[in-house]
Amino acid sequence: MGIFSKKKTTASDTLDDISYIADFHHEEGLWHQYDFLLAARGYGWDYMVNTAEYMANAELTDIGTVSVTATLGEKSSERIEEYKTFGSIKAMPSLSVEGASLGIGGMSN
């Protein structure tokens, strides 16, 4: 092997915080729907809850879904009624326990 051997470039080689968009889907129908799968390291459940709270306040109106998956591979459970009761993502008691995924949906500003 010489000094200049080939190495496969990974996300950790190009990004300081190891976070990137791992997957992106766009569906067109009555409205446009964008789904982003973020691959991140160094961020935890609290970061996800805080980001969802920010999006709910800054970008979304008429929120119609809040879904949580407790463990990977499990079906998500709908939490919209809890959200409506407490009026805030951060105030939802069910989100005080770390989950595998958190999703919110509504109309974009």
PyMOL CGO cylinders between C-alpha atoms (Angstrom):
from pymol import cmd
from pymol.cgo import CYLINDER

trace = [
    CYLINDER, 0.00, 0.00, 0.00, 1.21, 3.41, -0.90, 0.3, 1, 1, 1, 1, 1, 1,
    CYLINDER, 1.21, 3.41, -0.90, 0.64, 6.70, 0.83, 0.3, 1, 1, 1, 1, 1, 1,
    CYLINDER, 0.64, 6.70, 0.83, -2.36, 7.44, -1.40, 0.3, 1, 1, 1, 1, 1, 1,
    CYLINDER, -2.36, 7.44, -1.40, -4.65, 4.44, -0.91, 0.3, 1, 1, 1, 1, 1, 1,
    CYLINDER, -4.65, 4.44, -0.91, -8.32, 4.67, -1.88, 0.3, 1, 1, 1, 1, 1, 1,
    CYLINDER, -8.32, 4.67, -1.88, -10.74, 5.09, 0.98, 0.3, 1, 1, 1, 1, 1, 1,
    CYLINDER, -10.74, 5.09, 0.98, -14.51, 5.21, 0.77, 0.3, 1, 1, 1, 1, 1, 1,
    CYLINDER, -14.51, 5.21, 0.77, -15.73, 8.66, 1.84, 0.3, 1, 1, 1, 1, 1, 1,
    CYLINDER, -15.73, 8.66, 1.84, -18.36, 8.63, 4.54, 0.3, 1, 1, 1, 1, 1, 1,
    CYLINDER, -18.36, 8.63, 4.54, -20.53, 11.35, 6.08, 0.3, 1, 1, 1, 1, 1, 1,
    CYLINDER, -20.53, 11.35, 6.08, -18.19, 11.52, 9.07, 0.3, 1, 1, 1, 1, 1, 1,
    CYLINDER, -18.19, 11.52, 9.07, -15.39, 12.53, 6.69, 0.3, 1, 1, 1, 1, 1, 1,
    CYLINDER, -15.39, 12.53, 6.69, -17.30, 15.51, 5.34, 0.3, 1, 1, 1, 1, 1, 1,
    CYLINDER, -17.30, 15.51, 5.34, -19.50, 16.81, 8.15, 0.3, 1, 1, 1, 1, 1, 1,
    CYLINDER, -19.50, 16.81, 8.15, -18.39, 18.14, 11.50, 0.3, 1, 1, 1, 1, 1, 1,
    CYLINDER, -18.39, 18.14, 11.50, -21.54, 17.23, 13.44, 0.3, 1, 1, 1, 1, 1, 1,
    CYLINDER, -21.54, 17.23, 13.44, -22.33, 13.98, 11.59, 0.3, 1, 1, 1, 1, 1, 1,
    CYLINDER, -22.33, 13.98, 11.59, -25.87, 15.03, 10.75, 0.3, 1, 1, 1, 1, 1, 1,
    CYLINDER, -25.87, 15.03, 10.75, -27.32, 14.99, 7.28, 0.3, 1, 1, 1, 1, 1, 1,
    CYLINDER, -27.32, 14.99, 7.28, -30.48, 14.27, 5.33, 0.3, 1, 1, 1, 1, 1, 1,
    CYLINDER, -30.48, 14.27, 5.33, -30.40, 10.50, 4.87, 0.3, 1, 1, 1, 1, 1, 1,
    CYLINDER, -30.40, 10.50, 4.87, -33.56, 10.25, 2.78, 0.3, 1, 1, 1, 1, 1, 1,
    CYLINDER, -33.56, 10.25, 2.78, -36.08, 12.60, 1.17, 0.3, 1, 1, 1, 1, 1, 1,
    CYLINDER, -36.08, 12.60, 1.17, -39.51, 11.86, -0.32, 0.3, 1, 1, 1, 1, 1, 1,
    CYLINDER, -39.51, 11.86, -0.32, -41.86, 14.20, -2.14, 0.3, 1, 1, 1, 1, 1, 1,
    CYLINDER, -41.86, 14.20, -2.14, -45.47, 13.26, -2.83, 0.3, 1, 1, 1, 1, 1, 1,
    CYLINDER, -45.47, 13.26, -2.83, -47.83, 15.35, -4.90, 0.3, 1, 1, 1, 1, 1, 1,
    CYLINDER, -47.83, 15.35, -4.90, -51.60, 15.22, -4.61, 0.3, 1, 1, 1, 1, 1, 1,
    CYLINDER, -51.60, 15.22, -4.61, -54.02, 17.78, -3.25, 0.3, 1, 1, 1, 1, 1, 1,
    CYLINDER, -54.02, 17.78, -3.25, -50.95, 19.28, -1.57, 0.3, 1, 1, 1, 1, 1, 1,
    CYLINDER, -50.95, 19.28, -1.57, -47.22, 18.68, -1.51, 0.3, 1, 1, 1, 1, 1, 1,
    CYLINDER, -47.22, 18.68, -1.51, -45.87, 16.44, 1.23, 0.3, 1, 1, 1, 1, 1, 1,
    CYLINDER, -45.87, 16.44, 1.23, -42.19, 16.34, 2.09, 0.3, 1, 1, 1, 1, 1, 1,
    CYLINDER, -42.19, 16.34, 2.09, -40.74, 13.66, 4.36, 0.3, 1, 1, 1, 1, 1, 1,
    CYLINDER, -40.74, 13.66, 4.36, -37.18, 14.00, 5.58, 0.3, 1, 1, 1, 1, 1, 1,
    CYLINDER, -37.18, 14.00, 5.58, -35.26, 11.30, 7.39, 0.3, 1, 1, 1, 1, 1, 1,
    CYLINDER, -35.26, 11.30, 7.39, -32.46, 12.89, 9.35, 0.3, 1, 1, 1, 1, 1, 1,
    CYLINDER, -32.46, 12.89, 9.35, -29.40, 10.89, 10.25, 0.3, 1, 1, 1, 1, 1, 1,
    CYLINDER, -29.40, 10.89, 10.25, -27.76, 12.50, 13.22, 0.3, 1, 1, 1, 1, 1, 1,
    CYLINDER, -27.76, 12.50, 13.22, -25.37, 11.71, 15.99, 0.3, 1, 1, 1, 1, 1, 1,
    CYLINDER, -25.37, 11.71, 15.99, -24.90, 13.88, 19.02, 0.3, 1, 1, 1, 1, 1, 1,
    CYLINDER, -24.90, 13.88, 19.02, -28.54, 14.87, 19.28, 0.3, 1, 1, 1, 1, 1, 1,
    CYLINDER, -28.54, 14.87, 19.28, -30.98, 13.20, 21.60, 0.3, 1, 1, 1, 1, 1, 1,
    CYLINDER, -30.98, 13.20, 21.60, -34.68, 12.94, 22.27, 0.3, 1, 1, 1, 1, 1, 1,
    CYLINDER, -34.68, 12.94, 22.27, -34.84, 16.38, 23.89, 0.3, 1, 1, 1, 1, 1, 1,
    CYLINDER, -34.84, 16.38, 23.89, -33.43, 17.90, 20.70, 0.3, 1, 1, 1, 1, 1, 1,
    CYLINDER, -33.43, 17.90, 20.70, -36.12, 16.14, 18.64, 0.3, 1, 1, 1, 1, 1, 1,
    CYLINDER, -36.12, 16.14, 18.64, -38.91, 17.35, 20.94, 0.3, 1, 1, 1, 1, 1, 1,
    CYLINDER, -38.91, 17.35, 20.94, -37.54, 20.91, 20.93, 0.3, 1, 1, 1, 1, 1, 1,
    CYLINDER, -37.54, 20.91, 20.93, -37.22, 20.91, 17.13, 0.3, 1, 1, 1, 1, 1, 1,
    CYLINDER, -37.22, 20.91, 17.13, -40.80, 19.62, 16.75, 0.3, 1, 1, 1, 1, 1, 1,
    CYLINDER, -40.80, 19.62, 16.75, -41.98, 22.37, 19.12, 0.3, 1, 1, 1, 1, 1, 1,
    CYLINDER, -41.98, 22.37, 19.12, -40.13, 24.99, 17.07, 0.3, 1, 1, 1, 1, 1, 1,
    CYLINDER, -40.13, 24.99, 17.07, -41.64, 23.70, 13.80, 0.3, 1, 1, 1, 1, 1, 1,
    CYLINDER, -41.64, 23.70, 13.80, -45.13, 23.60, 15.33, 0.3, 1, 1, 1, 1, 1, 1,
    CYLINDER, -45.13, 23.60, 15.33, -44.82, 27.25, 16.35, 0.3, 1, 1, 1, 1, 1, 1,
    CYLINDER, -44.82, 27.25, 16.35, -42.77, 28.71, 13.50, 0.3, 1, 1, 1, 1, 1, 1,
    CYLINDER, -42.77, 28.71, 13.50, -43.81, 26.85, 10.38, 0.3, 1, 1, 1, 1, 1, 1,
    CYLINDER, -43.81, 26.85, 10.38, -46.94, 24.73, 10.80, 0.3, 1, 1, 1, 1, 1, 1,
    CYLINDER, -46.94, 24.73, 10.80, -50.60, 25.59, 11.18, 0.3, 1, 1, 1, 1, 1, 1,
    CYLINDER, -50.60, 25.59, 11.18, -53.58, 23.31, 11.64, 0.3, 1, 1, 1, 1, 1, 1,
    CYLINDER, -53.58, 23.31, 11.64, -51.48, 20.46, 13.04, 0.3, 1, 1, 1, 1, 1, 1,
    CYLINDER, -51.48, 20.46, 13.04, -53.35, 17.24, 12.28, 0.3, 1, 1, 1, 1, 1, 1,
    CYLINDER, -53.35, 17.24, 12.28, -50.94, 14.54, 13.39, 0.3, 1, 1, 1, 1, 1, 1,
    CYLINDER, -50.94, 14.54, 13.39, -48.39, 13.93, 16.11, 0.3, 1, 1, 1, 1, 1, 1,
    CYLINDER, -48.39, 13.93, 16.11, -47.05, 10.39, 15.99, 0.3, 1, 1, 1, 1, 1, 1,
    CYLINDER, -47.05, 10.39, 15.99, -44.57, 8.58, 18.20, 0.3, 1, 1, 1, 1, 1, 1,
    CYLINDER, -44.57, 8.58, 18.20, -42.80, 5.26, 17.84, 0.3, 1, 1, 1, 1, 1, 1,
    CYLINDER, -42.80, 5.26, 17.84, -41.53, 3.87, 21.14, 0.3, 1, 1, 1, 1, 1, 1,
    CYLINDER, -41.53, 3.87, 21.14, -38.98, 1.43, 19.68, 0.3, 1, 1, 1, 1, 1, 1,
    CYLINDER, -38.98, 1.43, 19.68, -37.57, 0.79, 16.22, 0.3, 1, 1, 1, 1, 1, 1,
    CYLINDER, -37.57, 0.79, 16.22, -39.68, -1.52, 14.12, 0.3, 1, 1, 1, 1, 1, 1,
    CYLINDER, -39.68, -1.52, 14.12, -42.81, -0.82, 16.11, 0.3, 1, 1, 1, 1, 1, 1,
    CYLINDER, -42.81, -0.82, 16.11, -45.88, 0.81, 14.60, 0.3, 1, 1, 1, 1, 1, 1,
    CYLINDER, -45.88, 0.81, 14.60, -46.28, 4.49, 15.47, 0.3, 1, 1, 1, 1, 1, 1,
    CYLINDER, -46.28, 4.49, 15.47, -49.07, 5.66, 17.76, 0.3, 1, 1, 1, 1, 1, 1,
    CYLINDER, -49.07, 5.66, 17.76, -51.12, 8.77, 17.12, 0.3, 1, 1, 1, 1, 1, 1,
    CYLINDER, -51.12, 8.77, 17.12, -50.94, 11.46, 19.84, 0.3, 1, 1, 1, 1, 1, 1,
    CYLINDER, -50.94, 11.46, 19.84, -52.93, 14.32, 18.29, 0.3, 1, 1, 1, 1, 1, 1,
    CYLINDER, -52.93, 14.32, 18.29, -55.55, 14.34, 21.06, 0.3, 1, 1, 1, 1, 1, 1,
    CYLINDER, -55.55, 14.34, 21.06, -52.84, 14.67, 23.69, 0.3, 1, 1, 1, 1, 1, 1,
    CYLINDER, -52.84, 14.67, 23.69, -51.30, 17.53, 21.70, 0.3, 1, 1, 1, 1, 1, 1,
    CYLINDER, -51.30, 17.53, 21.70, -54.67, 19.30, 21.49, 0.3, 1, 1, 1, 1, 1, 1,
    CYLINDER, -54.67, 19.30, 21.49, -55.22, 18.82, 25.22, 0.3, 1, 1, 1, 1, 1, 1,
    CYLINDER, -55.22, 18.82, 25.22, -51.85, 20.28, 26.24, 0.3, 1, 1, 1, 1, 1, 1,
    CYLINDER, -51.85, 20.28, 26.24, -51.44, 22.72, 23.32, 0.3, 1, 1, 1, 1, 1, 1,
    CYLINDER, -51.44, 22.72, 23.32, -47.71, 22.15, 23.04, 0.3, 1, 1, 1, 1, 1, 1,
    CYLINDER, -47.71, 22.15, 23.04, -45.34, 19.40, 21.95, 0.3, 1, 1, 1, 1, 1, 1,
    CYLINDER, -45.34, 19.40, 21.95, -43.06, 20.05, 24.92, 0.3, 1, 1, 1, 1, 1, 1,
    CYLINDER, -43.06, 20.05, 24.92, -45.95, 19.86, 27.38, 0.3, 1, 1, 1, 1, 1, 1,
    CYLINDER, -45.95, 19.86, 27.38, -47.07, 16.38, 26.28, 0.3, 1, 1, 1, 1, 1, 1,
    CYLINDER, -47.07, 16.38, 26.28, -46.43, 13.90, 29.13, 0.3, 1, 1, 1, 1, 1, 1,
    CYLINDER, -46.43, 13.90, 29.13, -45.97, 10.96, 26.74, 0.3, 1, 1, 1, 1, 1, 1,
    CYLINDER, -45.97, 10.96, 26.74, -42.93, 12.68, 25.21, 0.3, 1, 1, 1, 1, 1, 1,
    CYLINDER, -42.93, 12.68, 25.21, -41.09, 12.82, 28.53, 0.3, 1, 1, 1, 1, 1, 1,
    CYLINDER, -41.09, 12.82, 28.53, -40.04, 9.22, 27.80, 0.3, 1, 1, 1, 1, 1, 1,
    CYLINDER, -40.04, 9.22, 27.80, -37.49, 8.82, 25.00, 0.3, 1, 1, 1, 1, 1, 1,
    CYLINDER, -37.49, 8.82, 25.00, -38.84, 7.19, 21.86, 0.3, 1, 1, 1, 1, 1, 1,
    CYLINDER, -38.84, 7.19, 21.86, -37.46, 6.02, 18.54, 0.3, 1, 1, 1, 1, 1, 1,
    CYLINDER, -37.46, 6.02, 18.54, -39.23, 8.52, 16.29, 0.3, 1, 1, 1, 1, 1, 1,
    CYLINDER, -39.23, 8.52, 16.29, -41.40, 11.61, 16.50, 0.3, 1, 1, 1, 1, 1, 1,
    CYLINDER, -41.40, 11.61, 16.50, -43.46, 13.02, 13.66, 0.3, 1, 1, 1, 1, 1, 1,
    CYLINDER, -43.46, 13.02, 13.66, -45.68, 16.07, 13.31, 0.3, 1, 1, 1, 1, 1, 1,
    CYLINDER, -45.68, 16.07, 13.31, -47.75, 17.18, 10.36, 0.3, 1, 1, 1, 1, 1, 1,
    CYLINDER, -47.75, 17.18, 10.36, -49.78, 20.22, 9.47, 0.3, 1, 1, 1, 1, 1, 1,
    CYLINDER, -49.78, 20.22, 9.47, -50.10, 22.96, 6.91, 0.3, 1, 1, 1, 1, 1, 1,
    CYLINDER, -50.10, 22.96, 6.91, -46.90, 24.84, 6.11, 0.3, 1, 1, 1, 1, 1, 1,
    CYLINDER, -46.90, 24.84, 6.11, -46.86, 28.61, 6.38, 0.3, 1, 1, 1, 1, 1, 1,
]
cmd.load_cgo(trace, "trace")
